[in-house]
Amino acid sequence: MTTCPHCGDELKIPNRAYFNCDQYGTSATVTTECCGHAVHIQPIRSYRIEAYTGRNTEDDWGVPFKKKKVVA
């Protein structure tokens, strides 16, 4: 549960604000449904990067992978 910074109750934001931020990757200012005050909503994204161990020989844009050097 997220608490509203204005009224202290459970924060209620219209889904359109979340959809807009997800669709356009930008922030939005929206009126809360819990008390009618304005809040600023901002998407935060993160990425997990790990070594690829699959069978493909090129990336999603057609660029070939470098071959791993075999250490003897």
Residue, then its C-alpha position, 0 to 999 in steps of 0.5 A: m500500500t502506498t500512502c497519499p502524501h496529502c491525506g495519509d490514506e491509501l493513495k488512489i490514482p486513476n489508471r489513466a495516469y499509469f497507462n500514460c506513463d507506461q505508454y509514453g515513458t514520461s511523468a504526469t501530474v494527476t489528481t488523486e482519487c482519495c482526496g483530490h490533491a495533485v501528485h506527480i507520478q514518474p516511471i522508474r525503469s531498471y534493466r538486468i544484464e547478464a551474459y547470453t548463453g543461448r544458441n543464437t549467433e547474432d543479436d536482435w539487429g543482425v550483428p554477429f557475436k564475437k566468438k569466445k576465445v577458448v582457453a587451453 
